[in-house]
Amino acid sequence: MSQKPLTKREQGQIVRLYTAGGSSKVIGGQLGVPNTAVYKFLVGAGIMRTRKEAKQLERERGQKRKHAERSCMACNEGYLPTSSNQKHCKGCVPDTHALRMLKTLGLSRKDWKRMFDEQDGICALCPSPAKVVDHCHVTMIVRGLLCTPCNMALNRMEQPGWNLRAMRYLDEAKP
C-alpha cells in the first residue's frame, strides 16, 4: 500500500519543526504523517542531519539522552524514553497500574484525569469519591468513574438472574 504524497503545507511544517531541532519520529506523530514519509522527505530534500550533527546539537542545548526522542503512542506528544521498551510518555502511563488500564481499557492517565475532573471527583451514581473505572465487561467500553461499592453493585446487577434472586430473597425474608 503506497502512502499519499506530502502536501506543500506538510513539507513546510516538517522543515520548520526539523530545523527547530525536532526528530523525524516526533514530527510524524505531531503532524499525523507516517515517520517514514517524514524521513524520506528530509533525506530527499538533503536536510537530514547526520547522527554526529544530531549529537552536536544535543550537546549545544545541554541535552543528554540515552534513547532517541519518540512520540507517545497514546497522545502523540514527544518525550525522551528512559528505556528502549518505553512506548508512552510519563503523563499517559506514570506507573504499571496506568499501563494495565491503557492496555485493557484503552484509558490513559490523562483520559482518567479528564473524566475525574468532569465528574468533579464524585462517583457517577452517589456522592462518594470516585475511585474505580466502570466498564462493560463484554465490549470493554468505559462508562465512567464510580466508588467501589457502586461498582460492585453494578457488577452483580449485570450478572444474569441476580436481580430476580435478590428480589425473591427479600420477599422471603419479610417478617
N, C-alpha and C positions, 0 to 999 in steps of 0.2 A: 504494500500500500504506500503510495507516494504522498509526500507532505505537500500542502499548499504553499506556494511561494510567499515569502515575507513581503508585506506591503512597504511602501516608502516610509510611512509613519513608523512602523515597527523597526525598520532599519535605522531610522534616525534615533529612536529611543534606545536601541541597542548600543549604538555608537556613543550616545551621551552617557548612558549608565556604565558602559565599559571603560570609557576614558575617565570616569569619576572613580574608578577602582573596583567596580563590581566584577564578579566572576560570571562565566557563561551559564553555569548552573542556576545561580540565584537570579540572573536576568531572565532566564527562561521561565522560572517559576513566577516572577513578578508580572511578566507580560502574558503568561498563559501560552507560551510558544515552546515547542519541544527544544530541549537543551541541545540536541544535535543540530537543529536548524540554526540556532544562535552560533554555535561553534563553527559550523560550515560557512556561515556568512562572515564571521570575523576572520577566518582563515582566507576565504576568497577575497575579502577586502584588503588583506595584507596588514591588518592592525592587531592581530593576535599577539599577545605578549608571550615571550618565552618563559620557561619556568624560572630562569635566572632573573629575568626582569620582574616577574611577579614577586619573587622573594626580596629583591631590592626595594620594590615599592612597599612591601610589608615592613621592612626594616626602617624605611624613612617615616612611616606612620607610627612606628613604635609597636607594631603588632608582632606577636609571636604566636604561631599556630603550629599544631601538630598535624591537623587534618584540613583539607580544603573546605572552603565555605560551601554550604548547601542551602537548599530551600526546604522548609518543613513540609512534610507530606500532608499535614492536616491544615495548615493555614497559609502555606506558600511564602512565608516570610523568611528572610535569610538569617542564618545562625552559624556559629562555629561549633562543630560537634566535638565532644570530649572523647569519643571513641569511633572506630571505623564502622561500628554497627548502628550508631545512633541515626534515626531517621526523622525524629521530631524535635522541635525546639523545646526548651525547658518550660516555656509558657504553656504549651499544649500538653506536655507529658512531664510533670515535675517528679513523679515517683512511679513505682511499679503498679500501684492501685490505679492511677490515671492511665497507665499503658493498658491494663486489662480492660478498663472501661472503653478505651478507644478501640481496642481490637474486637471486643464483643458487641458493643452497642454503637460504635462509631461516634462516641461523645468525647470530645477533647475537654481539657480542664477549662479552657476559655469558654466553650459552649456551656459547660456546667455552671460557671460563674455568671454567665449571661442569664441563664434560666433562674438561678438563685436570686439575682438582682430583680428580675421581672416579677418573681413571686414574693419579693421583699423578705426572703429567707424563711417564709412561712409555708407549712405543709399545704398542698392544694386542696385538702379535704377538711382540715381542722386548724385551730390557731397555734399548734405546736411548731417548734422549729423544724424545718425541712432538713433531712439528713441523708436520705437514700433516693436513688434514681428508680422511678417506676417505669416499667416497660412491659410490653406484651411479650409473653414467652413463646408465642407462635411466630409472630412477624419480627420480633426484636426491635419494634419501633418504640422510641422513648416517648412517654406520655407526660411526664412531669416529675417534680420532686415532692416526696412525701416524708412524713415522720415514720419511724419504724413500726409502731402499732397499726397505722393505717395501711402501710404496705403489706403487712402480714394479713390483715383482714381482707384486703383485695385479693391476695393470693388464694385465700380459702374460698372466696366468692367465685373465683374463676374455675375452681375445681367442679366438674360436673356432679350435680346432685347434692352438693354440700348445703346449699340454701334449704332444700327440701328436708334434709336430715336435721338441720338446725331447727327449723320450724316445728317438725314433728317432736323433737326433743323438748322444746319449750312448751308445746301443748301438753305433752305427757307429764311434765314436771310441775304443772299448775296444781296448787293445793285444793 
